[in-house]
């Protein structure tokens, strides 16, 4: 387990000192995080790293997970898609399944935090247990153009929280509660992001039988339609007309995502057994994901919608050139032509990949700029600082807070 | 000047951390931008004119403000973008004065180019207004004379320098940076204080600014 001092060589002593100052101000507060899955997906990944560090800093913190059956997670997956703007045809029964599971969790879960920090819509109804404590709702998804029915349903709960947190300015709208902008983060010391030996990288490519005889384009993401894996293959086919290369499309599925297998089948069909397209259904193995990113020539993230897109920061941290869709939180990480290239279509993505594969010096410069941008803005230490500032803001409504 | 002259009051270094608060307000053309600019919280004007200083601290100086960037890159109004980017923030001692200047630059441009008012940003590229919430904390660093001041200035975070130079002057409305005020009133070295006041802090990266202020004070100490 990493200690807070382990981050000093990466971000500097000053940043860690700031965290200690903040933690001191929160010594008397108890923080309770609640989400819907302990494994898989960005939220669980961040909490796994963040909770121990908050504890080490002296902020009493616990992380609880709600319970739900497959029906509940089918509905919350529909909610997830609907919040991204897709018409999911939700029925009254769907909403009842959601509320019923909510009621069961309200009965079973002990709420003990001075600050209760609810992640995403799944546990949102726990606000019914509000007493005189403070409640935060953290939205990790892109809600820039949500299905109005689902938004209206959730809104009635959201308005009862003290504050909400979104990952990008475009997700905000006028709300009667305070709302803060906090980007998620990557942990530079995690297995997924630490520097690997060349031997480990080579071994991973060997294990998955991906020869490194030509440039490798990689997208790492769950097999989820919103990540547009079929669009990734279409993009690759356009690139391959001009540049002989390989495509690695690698990911797993989260335990709260029932759609994964279906999407995987669609992807395999689109790939049509092209031996240069490597579709890898990975177990949860962060070292291998790290190695695949580190050994690739271009990292692609062709999402149609994106809560934030942490795979971008992961790739940039490895100083890799990135081509990514101009959606959600991605433009916060990729400044077009400076820390990567943004695209809006299959054609645009293919054009950008060709540019990077043909101009290696340019690609290298973008990757280096990207790494510094991530160091300053998207590492776990910045995320910890922002969360502690939000905790303090719950007790200080003013714009300039003197502590 | 004798560097060991004890100050009447010690200088206490503070630091500050910023949390961005979303306002939910957005503009998709110049007319809307102007309307919101006139009414929005001063903390939003401050955010959009100072955000780049910290978020892109490793870059070259002269960071653009968000208004200039959006007007140029999204609306394609290059002439107005240049006008907004060249507003000399250091000339203003209050946010309100800075707001008036930005507003009048846009109004003047719209008068000369009425068609520009309704040119619309693509969906997803609207201007979203964000406020900076500042949390100000005392640090353990204090100085009782200029030598100590230089020593501590080498040790404090760039956020501390940022606070005393930018935030204290403009956001807390003190009209001058804290360093100049202390060196002038407590140490009595008005010449060094004036030199620091005359610096354009927006023309430096924060680390370069630290080195420049240290150099100015050390140079005076040698004399």
Interface residues (C-beta under 8 A of the other chain):
Chain A: X14 X15 X17 X18 X21 X22 X25 X144 X166 X169 X170 X172 X173 X174 X175 X178 X179 X180 X181 X182 X326 X327 X372 X373 X376 X377 X385 X386 X389 X390 X392 X393 X396 X399 X400 X401 X402 X403
Chain B: X15 X17 X19 X20 X21 X22 X23 X24 X25 X41 X43 X55 X56 X57 X58 X124 X126 X128 X130 X131 X132 X133 X134 X135 X136 X137 X139 X157 X158 X159 X171 X172
